[in-house]
Amino acid sequence: MRMTSPPGAVRAAVRDGLGVGVSVGISGLAFGAAAAVAGLSVAQACVLSLLAFTGASQFALAGVVGGGGNLAAGTLGAVLLGARNGLYGLRLATLLRVRGWRRLLAAQVVIDETTAVATAQGDDRAARVGFYTTAVSLYATWNLSTLAGALGAARIGDPATFGLDVLGPAVFLALLWPRLTAGRAEARVAAAAAVIAIAATPLLPPGVPVMLAAVAALAGLRAPGAAAVDGDDDGGRKDSTA
C-alpha cells in the first residue's frame, strides 16, 4: 500500500466504514431476538455482544443453546468460528501499527467487516481510517441493536411464534450472498458445508454439526496458481466484501 493518501481517499474510507458499520450493525436486532429465543436474558445477550463481538460466533452459541445443546459444545463452535479473526490480526498488525494496551482494543474489533474495509483502501492512512471508522460505528450499532432486539423479543413473548427465529439465518444469507456469487471457490465451500451440516444434524448432538461443517474449508484449498486463473476468468476483479 502507498503511505500517503490521495485527495478524497480518507473521505472515501470514512464513507465506506460508516456504510458497512451501520448497515451490518443493524443485524444485531436479529441476534438480540435469536438470543431471546434461545433462552438468554437481555443482560446475557448484551454482554455477549460487548465481549465477543463477532456475529457468526454469537449466532452459533445462541443456536446451540436454543437447540438444547450444552454450553461446552456451543462455546467450542463459537471459538472455532471466531478463530479466523486471529488470522486477520496477523494481516493487519503491520498496517495498524498499534502498541501496548491499544493492541487489546484493536484486537477486539478485528472482524470480517473491519478487515475488509481496511484492506480495500489504497494506502496505509486511508486503511487505518477505514478500519477505525468501521469498528466504532459497527460496535456501537451492533450493541444498541442487540439491546433493542432482546428487549423487543422479551416484551412480545416467544419470538418463534412470530417467525423471528428465522432472522438469524436470513441475515447470514444476506451477508454471505455477495461472497457466494463472487467466485467458484466460495460456492464450493458453502455447498460442502451445507451438505455436511444437513447430513450430520440428525446423527449428532446440537452444536457438533456446526463444528464439523468447518472441514468444508478444505474445499477452498487450491494450488498456488489457481487464484490467478480465477482472477483471469473474472476479468481481474478482486472481491473485497466482508
Phi and psi restraints in degrees (value plus and minus 20) as a CYANA .aco file:
   2 ARG   PHI     -95.2   -55.2
   2 ARG   PSI     131.5   171.5
   3 MET   PHI    -105.1   -65.1
   3 MET   PSI     -46.8    -6.8
   4 THR   PHI    -125.1   -85.1
   4 THR   PSI     128.8   168.8
   5 SER   PHI    -116.2   -76.2
   5 SER   PSI     109.2   149.2
   6 PRO   PHI     -91.2   -51.2
   6 PRO   PSI     142.6   182.6
   7 PRO   PHI     -74.8   -34.8
   7 PRO   PSI     113.1   153.1
   8 GLY   PHI      66.3   106.3
   8 GLY   PSI     -31.2     8.8
   9 ALA   PHI     -86.5   -46.5
   9 ALA   PSI     -61.2   -21.2
  10 VAL   PHI     -88.4   -48.4
  10 VAL   PSI     -61.5   -21.5
  11 ARG   PHI     -81.6   -41.6
  11 ARG   PSI     -59.9   -19.9
  12 ALA   PHI     -85.3   -45.3
  12 ALA   PSI     -57.3   -17.3
  13 ALA   PHI     -85.5   -45.5
  13 ALA   PSI     -61.1   -21.1
  14 VAL   PHI     -83.7   -43.7
  14 VAL   PSI     -63.4   -23.4
  15 ARG   PHI     -82.5   -42.5
  15 ARG   PSI     -63.8   -23.8
  16 ASP   PHI     -82.6   -42.6
  16 ASP   PSI     -64.9   -24.9
  17 GLY   PHI     -83.7   -43.7
  17 GLY   PSI     -63.2   -23.2
  18 LEU   PHI     -86.6   -46.6
  18 LEU   PSI     -61.0   -21.0
  19 GLY   PHI     -81.8   -41.8
  19 GLY   PSI     -66.6   -26.6
  20 VAL   PHI     -89.8   -49.8
  20 VAL   PSI     -63.7   -23.7
  21 GLY   PHI     -81.1   -41.1
  21 GLY   PSI     -67.2   -27.2
  22 VAL   PHI     -92.5   -52.5
  22 VAL   PSI     -64.5   -24.5
  23 SER   PHI     -86.3   -46.3
  23 SER   PSI     -61.4   -21.4
  24 VAL   PHI     -97.1   -57.1
  24 VAL   PSI     -56.0   -16.0
  25 GLY   PHI     -81.1   -41.1
  25 GLY   PSI     -51.1   -11.1
  26 ILE   PHI     -81.3   -41.3
  26 ILE   PSI     -44.9    -4.9
  27 SER   PHI     -88.3   -48.3
  27 SER   PSI     -26.4    13.6
  28 GLY   PHI     -80.2   -40.2
  28 GLY   PSI     -43.6    -3.6
  29 LEU   PHI     -76.9   -36.9
  29 LEU   PSI     -61.9   -21.9
  30 ALA   PHI     -86.5   -46.5
  30 ALA   PSI     -60.0   -20.0
  31 PHE   PHI     -86.4   -46.4
  31 PHE   PSI     -62.3   -22.3
  32 GLY   PHI     -78.0   -38.0
  32 GLY   PSI     -63.1   -23.1
  33 ALA   PHI     -87.0   -47.0
  33 ALA   PSI     -62.8   -22.8
  34 ALA   PHI     -83.8   -43.8
  34 ALA   PSI     -57.3   -17.3
  35 ALA   PHI     -84.6   -44.6
  35 ALA   PSI     -59.1   -19.1
  36 ALA   PHI     -85.1   -45.1
  36 ALA   PSI     -59.7   -19.7
  37 VAL   PHI     -79.9   -39.9
  37 VAL   PSI     -59.6   -19.6
  38 ALA   PHI     -94.0   -54.0
  38 ALA   PSI     -30.7     9.3
  39 GLY   PHI      80.6   120.6
  39 GLY   PSI     -14.5    25.5
  40 LEU   PHI     -96.3   -56.3
  40 LEU   PSI     126.9   166.9
  41 SER   PHI     -97.2   -57.2
  41 SER   PSI     149.0   189.0
  42 VAL   PHI     -80.5   -40.5
  42 VAL   PSI     -62.7   -22.7
  43 ALA   PHI     -83.6   -43.6
  43 ALA   PSI     -62.2   -22.2
  44 GLN   PHI     -84.1   -44.1
  44 GLN   PSI     -61.7   -21.7
  45 ALA   PHI     -83.2   -43.2
  45 ALA   PSI     -62.0   -22.0
  46 CYS   PHI     -88.6   -48.6
  46 CYS   PSI     -61.9   -21.9
  47 VAL   PHI     -83.7   -43.7
  47 VAL   PSI     -58.4   -18.4
  48 LEU   PHI     -82.9   -42.9
  48 LEU   PSI     -60.8   -20.8
  49 SER   PHI     -89.8   -49.8
  49 SER   PSI     -57.5   -17.5
  50 LEU   PHI     -86.5   -46.5
  50 LEU   PSI     -61.1   -21.1
  51 LEU   PHI    -115.8   -75.8
  51 LEU   PSI     -59.6   -19.6
  52 ALA   PHI    -102.0   -62.0
  52 ALA   PSI     -72.8   -32.8
  53 PHE   PHI      27.0    67.0
  53 PHE   PSI      33.1    73.1
  54 THR   PHI    -170.5  -130.5
  54 THR   PSI      88.3   128.3
  55 GLY   PHI     -75.2   -35.2
  55 GLY   PSI     -66.0   -26.0
  56 ALA   PHI     -80.1   -40.1
  56 ALA   PSI     -63.8   -23.8
  57 SER   PHI     -86.1   -46.1
  57 SER   PSI     -59.1   -19.1
  58 GLN   PHI     -86.0   -46.0
  58 GLN   PSI     -64.4   -24.4
  59 PHE   PHI     -83.4   -43.4
  59 PHE   PSI     -58.9   -18.9
  60 ALA   PHI     -83.6   -43.6
  60 ALA   PSI     -64.7   -24.7
  61 LEU   PHI     -84.0   -44.0
  61 LEU   PSI     -65.8   -25.8
  62 ALA   PHI     -83.3   -43.3
  62 ALA   PSI     -58.4   -18.4
  63 GLY   PHI     -85.1   -45.1
  63 GLY   PSI     -61.3   -21.3
  64 VAL   PHI     -86.3   -46.3
  64 VAL   PSI     -66.1   -26.1
  65 VAL   PHI     -83.3   -43.3
  65 VAL   PSI     -63.2   -23.2
  66 GLY   PHI     -86.0   -46.0
  66 GLY   PSI     -48.2    -8.2
  67 GLY   PHI    -104.8   -64.8
  67 GLY   PSI     -17.9    22.1
  68 GLY   PHI      75.6   115.6
  68 GLY   PSI     -16.8    23.2
  69 GLY   PHI     -95.4   -55.4
  69 GLY   PSI     142.4   182.4
  70 ASN   PHI    -102.9   -62.9
  70 ASN   PSI     143.5   183.5
  71 LEU   PHI     -84.5   -44.5
  71 LEU   PSI     -52.9   -12.9
  72 ALA   PHI     -83.5   -43.5
  72 ALA   PSI     -65.1   -25.1
  73 ALA   PHI     -84.0   -44.0
  73 ALA   PSI     -60.9   -20.9
  74 GLY   PHI     -85.0   -45.0
  74 GLY   PSI     -59.9   -19.9
  75 THR   PHI     -87.4   -47.4
  75 THR   PSI     -62.1   -22.1
  76 LEU   PHI     -81.8   -41.8
  76 LEU   PSI     -62.6   -22.6
  77 GLY   PHI     -83.2   -43.2
  77 GLY   PSI     -61.2   -21.2
  78 ALA   PHI     -85.5   -45.5
  78 ALA   PSI     -62.3   -22.3
  79 VAL   PHI     -85.0   -45.0
  79 VAL   PSI     -60.1   -20.1
  80 LEU   PHI     -82.7   -42.7
  80 LEU   PSI     -64.5   -24.5
  81 LEU   PHI     -87.2   -47.2
  81 LEU   PSI     -53.8   -13.8
  82 GLY   PHI    -102.1   -62.1
  82 GLY   PSI     -30.0    10.0
  83 ALA   PHI     -82.4   -42.4
  83 ALA   PSI     -46.0    -6.0
  84 ARG   PHI     -83.0   -43.0
  84 ARG   PSI     -45.0    -5.0
  85 ASN   PHI     -84.0   -44.0
  85 ASN   PSI     -48.6    -8.6
  86 GLY   PHI     -83.8   -43.8
  86 GLY   PSI     -57.3   -17.3
  87 LEU   PHI     -88.1   -48.1
  87 LEU   PSI     -57.3   -17.3
  88 TYR   PHI     -80.4   -40.4
  88 TYR   PSI     -59.2   -19.2
  89 GLY   PHI     -80.6   -40.6
  89 GLY   PSI     -58.5   -18.5
  90 LEU   PHI     -82.1   -42.1
  90 LEU   PSI     -58.6   -18.6
  91 ARG   PHI     -90.1   -50.1
  91 ARG   PSI     -56.2   -16.2
  92 LEU   PHI    -111.9   -71.9
  92 LEU   PSI     -30.7     9.3
  93 ALA   PHI     -77.2   -37.2
  93 ALA   PSI     -69.0   -29.0
  94 THR   PHI     -93.4   -53.4
  94 THR   PSI     -43.2    -3.2
  95 LEU   PHI     -97.3   -57.3
  95 LEU   PSI     -64.6   -24.6
  96 LEU   PHI     -98.9   -58.9
  96 LEU   PSI     -54.4   -14.4
  97 ARG   PHI      33.6    73.6
  97 ARG   PSI      29.9    69.9
  98 VAL   PHI    -115.9   -75.9
  98 VAL   PSI     129.7   169.7
  99 ARG   PHI    -151.6  -111.6
  99 ARG   PSI     139.9   179.9
 100 GLY   PHI      42.9    82.9
 100 GLY   PSI    -162.1  -122.1
 101 TRP   PHI     -86.0   -46.0
 101 TRP   PSI     -40.4    -0.4
 102 ARG   PHI     -84.9   -44.9
 102 ARG   PSI     -44.7    -4.7
 103 ARG   PHI     -82.5   -42.5
 103 ARG   PSI     -55.4   -15.4
 104 LEU   PHI     -86.1   -46.1
 104 LEU   PSI     -62.3   -22.3
 105 LEU   PHI     -86.3   -46.3
 105 LEU   PSI     -62.6   -22.6
 106 ALA   PHI     -84.9   -44.9
 106 ALA   PSI     -60.2   -20.2
 107 ALA   PHI     -82.2   -42.2
 107 ALA   PSI     -52.7   -12.7
 108 GLN   PHI     -81.3   -41.3
 108 GLN   PSI     -48.7    -8.7
 109 VAL   PHI    -133.0   -93.0
 109 VAL   PSI      -1.7    38.3
 110 VAL   PHI    -104.1   -64.1
 110 VAL   PSI      77.7   117.7
 111 ILE   PHI    -155.9  -115.9
 111 ILE   PSI    -196.1  -156.1
 112 ASP   PHI     -73.5   -33.5
 112 ASP   PSI     -71.7   -31.7
 113 GLU   PHI     -89.3   -49.3
 113 GLU   PSI     -64.1   -24.1
 114 THR   PHI     -85.7   -45.7
 114 THR   PSI     -57.1   -17.1
 115 THR   PHI     -86.5   -46.5
 115 THR   PSI     -62.6   -22.6
 116 ALA   PHI     -84.2   -44.2
 116 ALA   PSI     -65.3   -25.3
 117 VAL   PHI     -85.3   -45.3
 117 VAL   PSI     -62.4   -22.4
 118 ALA   PHI     -83.2   -43.2
 118 ALA   PSI     -68.2   -28.2
 119 THR   PHI     -94.9   -54.9
 119 THR   PSI     -32.8     7.2
 120 ALA   PHI    -101.6   -61.6
 120 ALA   PSI     -31.7     8.3
 121 GLN   PHI    -101.4   -61.4
 121 GLN   PSI     142.1   182.1
 122 GLY   PHI    -112.6   -72.6
 122 GLY   PSI     -29.1    10.9
 123 ASP   PHI    -169.9  -129.9
 123 ASP   PSI     147.6   187.6
 124 ASP   PHI     -83.8   -43.8
 124 ASP   PSI     -63.8   -23.8
 125 ARG   PHI     -84.1   -44.1
 125 ARG   PSI     -66.7   -26.7
 126 ALA   PHI     -82.8   -42.8
 126 ALA   PSI     -55.5   -15.5
 127 ALA   PHI     -83.7   -43.7
 127 ALA   PSI     -63.4   -23.4
 128 ARG   PHI     -86.4   -46.4
 128 ARG   PSI     -61.3   -21.3
 129 VAL   PHI     -82.0   -42.0
 129 VAL   PSI     -64.7   -24.7
 130 GLY   PHI     -82.8   -42.8
 130 GLY   PSI     -60.8   -20.8
 131 PHE   PHI     -81.1   -41.1
 131 PHE   PSI     -72.2   -32.2
 132 TYR   PHI     -92.2   -52.2
 132 TYR   PSI     -53.2   -13.2
 133 THR   PHI     -84.6   -44.6
 133 THR   PSI     -64.4   -24.4
 134 THR   PHI     -83.3   -43.3
 134 THR   PSI     -63.8   -23.8
 135 ALA   PHI     -80.9   -40.9
 135 ALA   PSI     -69.6   -29.6
 136 VAL   PHI     -87.4   -47.4
 136 VAL   PSI     -67.3   -27.3
 137 SER   PHI     -87.0   -47.0
 137 SER   PSI     -59.5   -19.5
 138 LEU   PHI     -91.2   -51.2
 138 LEU   PSI     -62.8   -22.8
 139 TYR   PHI     -81.8   -41.8
 139 TYR   PSI     -65.4   -25.4
 140 ALA   PHI     -85.3   -45.3
 140 ALA   PSI     -67.3   -27.3
 141 THR   PHI     -87.0   -47.0
 141 THR   PSI     -62.1   -22.1
 142 TRP   PHI     -81.7   -41.7
 142 TRP   PSI     -64.4   -24.4
 143 ASN   PHI     -91.9   -51.9
 143 ASN   PSI     -59.5   -19.5
 144 LEU   PHI     -84.6   -44.6
 144 LEU   PSI     -59.3   -19.3
 145 SER   PHI     -88.6   -48.6
 145 SER   PSI     -57.1   -17.1
 146 THR   PHI     -79.7   -39.7
 146 THR   PSI     -66.2   -26.2
 147 LEU   PHI     -80.6   -40.6
 147 LEU   PSI     -65.8   -25.8
 148 ALA   PHI     -84.2   -44.2
 148 ALA   PSI     -62.8   -22.8
 149 GLY   PHI     -85.2   -45.2
 149 GLY   PSI     -62.1   -22.1
 150 ALA   PHI     -88.6   -48.6
 150 ALA   PSI     -61.9   -21.9
 151 LEU   PHI     -85.3   -45.3
 151 LEU   PSI     -62.9   -22.9
 152 GLY   PHI     -83.6   -43.6
 152 GLY   PSI     -63.6   -23.6
 153 ALA   PHI     -85.7   -45.7
 153 ALA   PSI     -57.3   -17.3
 154 ALA   PHI     -86.2   -46.2
 154 ALA   PSI     -53.2   -13.2
 155 ARG   PHI     -95.6   -55.6
 155 ARG   PSI     -53.4   -13.4
 156 ILE   PHI    -110.0   -70.0
 156 ILE   PSI     -21.4    18.6
 157 GLY   PHI      74.0   114.0
 157 GLY   PSI    -159.2  -119.2
 158 ASP   PHI     -96.2   -56.2
 158 ASP   PSI      91.2   131.2
 159 PRO   PHI     -83.1   -43.1
 159 PRO   PSI     -44.3    -4.3
 160 ALA   PHI     -82.4   -42.4
 160 ALA   PSI     -48.1    -8.1
 161 THR   PHI     -82.8   -42.8
 161 THR   PSI     -50.7   -10.7
 162 PHE   PHI    -119.7   -79.7
 162 PHE   PSI     -14.1    25.9
 163 GLY   PHI      61.7   101.7
 163 GLY   PSI     -10.4    29.6
 164 LEU   PHI     -90.9   -50.9
 164 LEU   PSI     -32.3     7.7
 165 ASP   PHI     -89.6   -49.6
 165 ASP   PSI     -30.8     9.2
 166 VAL   PHI    -114.1   -74.1
 166 VAL   PSI     -20.9    19.1
 167 LEU   PHI     -82.8   -42.8
 167 LEU   PSI     -62.4   -22.4
 168 GLY   PHI     -79.1   -39.1
 168 GLY   PSI     -76.2   -36.2
 169 PRO   PHI     -77.9   -37.9
 169 PRO   PSI     -55.5   -15.5
 170 ALA   PHI     -85.4   -45.4
 170 ALA   PSI     -61.8   -21.8
 171 VAL   PHI     -86.4   -46.4
 171 VAL   PSI     -61.8   -21.8
 172 PHE   PHI     -78.2   -38.2
 172 PHE   PSI     -63.6   -23.6
 173 LEU   PHI     -83.2   -43.2
 173 LEU   PSI     -60.8   -20.8
 174 ALA   PHI     -83.6   -43.6
 174 ALA   PSI     -59.2   -19.2
 175 LEU   PHI     -94.4   -54.4
 175 LEU   PSI     -52.5   -12.5
 176 LEU   PHI    -104.0   -64.0
 176 LEU   PSI     -42.4    -2.4
 177 TRP   PHI     -76.0   -36.0
 177 TRP   PSI     -64.4   -24.4
 178 PRO   PHI     -79.5   -39.5
 178 PRO   PSI     -54.0   -14.0
 179 ARG   PHI     -90.4   -50.4
 179 ARG   PSI     -60.1   -20.1
 180 LEU   PHI     -87.8   -47.8
 180 LEU   PSI     -48.2    -8.2
 181 THR   PHI    -114.0   -74.0
 181 THR   PSI     -21.3    18.7
 182 ALA   PHI    -109.2   -69.2
 182 ALA   PSI     -43.1    -3.1
 183 GLY   PHI    -187.7  -147.7
 183 GLY   PSI     141.8   181.8
 184 ARG   PHI     -89.2   -49.2
 184 ARG   PSI     -55.8   -15.8
 185 ALA   PHI     -81.5   -41.5
 185 ALA   PSI     -65.9   -25.9
 186 GLU   PHI     -82.0   -42.0
 186 GLU   PSI     -60.1   -20.1
 187 ALA   PHI     -85.0   -45.0
 187 ALA   PSI     -58.8   -18.8
 188 ARG   PHI     -84.2   -44.2
 188 ARG   PSI     -64.1   -24.1
 189 VAL   PHI     -83.2   -43.2
 189 VAL   PSI     -65.4   -25.4
 190 ALA   PHI     -82.3   -42.3
 190 ALA   PSI     -63.8   -23.8
 191 ALA   PHI     -85.0   -45.0
 191 ALA   PSI     -63.2   -23.2
 192 ALA   PHI     -84.5   -44.5
 192 ALA   PSI     -61.8   -21.8
 193 ALA   PHI     -83.5   -43.5
 193 ALA   PSI     -60.7   -20.7
 194 ALA   PHI     -83.6   -43.6
 194 ALA   PSI     -64.0   -24.0
 195 VAL   PHI     -82.4   -42.4
 195 VAL   PSI     -65.7   -25.7
 196 ILE   PHI     -83.1   -43.1
 196 ILE   PSI     -65.9   -25.9
 197 ALA   PHI     -84.5   -44.5
 197 ALA   PSI     -63.2   -23.2
 198 ILE   PHI     -85.5   -45.5
 198 ILE   PSI     -60.5   -20.5
 199 ALA   PHI     -89.2   -49.2
 199 ALA   PSI     -54.3   -14.3
 200 ALA   PHI    -105.5   -65.5
 200 ALA   PSI     -43.4    -3.4
 201 THR   PHI     -77.5   -37.5
 201 THR   PSI     -64.2   -24.2
 202 PRO   PHI     -91.7   -51.7
 202 PRO   PSI     -35.0     5.0
 203 LEU   PHI    -124.8   -84.8
 203 LEU   PSI     -44.1    -4.1
 204 LEU   PHI    -139.7   -99.7
 204 LEU   PSI     139.0   179.0
 205 PRO   PHI     -84.5   -44.5
 205 PRO   PSI     136.5   176.5
 206 PRO   PHI     -75.1   -35.1
 206 PRO   PSI     118.0   158.0
 207 GLY   PHI      79.7   119.7
 207 GLY   PSI     -56.2   -16.2
 208 VAL   PHI     -88.3   -48.3
 208 VAL   PSI     -62.4   -22.4
 209 PRO   PHI     -78.3   -38.3
 209 PRO   PSI     -54.2   -14.2
 210 VAL   PHI     -82.4   -42.4
 210 VAL   PSI     -65.2   -25.2
 211 MET   PHI     -88.5   -48.5
 211 MET   PSI     -59.6   -19.6
 212 LEU   PHI     -85.4   -45.4
 212 LEU   PSI     -54.2   -14.2
 213 ALA   PHI     -84.9   -44.9
 213 ALA   PSI     -36.9     3.1
 214 ALA   PHI     -85.0   -45.0
 214 ALA   PSI     -41.1    -1.1
 215 VAL   PHI     -86.7   -46.7
 215 VAL   PSI     -31.8     8.2
 216 ALA   PHI     -83.1   -43.1
 216 ALA   PSI     -38.4     1.6
 217 ALA   PHI     -80.8   -40.8
 217 ALA   PSI     -42.2    -2.2
 218 LEU   PHI     -82.5   -42.5
 218 LEU   PSI     -45.3    -5.3
 219 ALA   PHI     -88.2   -48.2
 219 ALA   PSI     -39.2     0.8
 220 GLY   PHI    -107.4   -67.4
 220 GLY   PSI     -26.5    13.5
 221 LEU   PHI     -94.0   -54.0
 221 LEU   PSI     109.1   149.1
 222 ARG   PHI    -155.3  -115.3
 222 ARG   PSI     145.1   185.1
 223 ALA   PHI     -85.3   -45.3
 223 ALA   PSI     135.1   175.1
 224 PRO   PHI     -74.3   -34.3
 224 PRO   PSI     -52.5   -12.5
 225 GLY   PHI    -107.0   -67.0
 225 GLY   PSI     -24.0    16.0
 226 ALA   PHI     -88.6   -48.6
 226 ALA   PSI     -57.4   -17.4
 227 ALA   PHI     -80.9   -40.9
 227 ALA   PSI     -59.2   -19.2
 228 ALA   PHI     -86.0   -46.0
 228 ALA   PSI     -56.6   -16.6
 229 VAL   PHI     -84.7   -44.7
 229 VAL   PSI     -64.8   -24.8
 230 ASP   PHI     -82.9   -42.9
 230 ASP   PSI     -57.9   -17.9
 231 GLY   PHI     -82.5   -42.5
 231 GLY   PSI     -58.1   -18.1
 232 ASP   PHI     -87.1   -47.1
 232 ASP   PSI     -58.6   -18.6
 233 ASP   PHI     -84.2   -44.2
 233 ASP   PSI     -51.4   -11.4
 234 ASP   PHI    -114.4   -74.4
 234 ASP   PSI      -7.0    33.0
 235 GLY   PHI      55.2    95.2
 235 GLY   PSI       3.5    43.5
 236 GLY   PHI      58.2    98.2
 236 GLY   PSI     -11.0    29.0
 237 ARG   PHI     -93.6   -53.6
 237 ARG   PSI     125.6   165.6
 238 LYS   PHI    -132.1   -92.1
 238 LYS   PSI     117.1   157.1
 239 ASP   PHI    -115.4   -75.4
 239 ASP   PSI     106.9   146.9
 240 SER   PHI    -145.0  -105.0
 240 SER   PSI       3.4    43.4
 241 THR   PHI     -95.4   -55.4
 241 THR   PSI     138.9   178.9
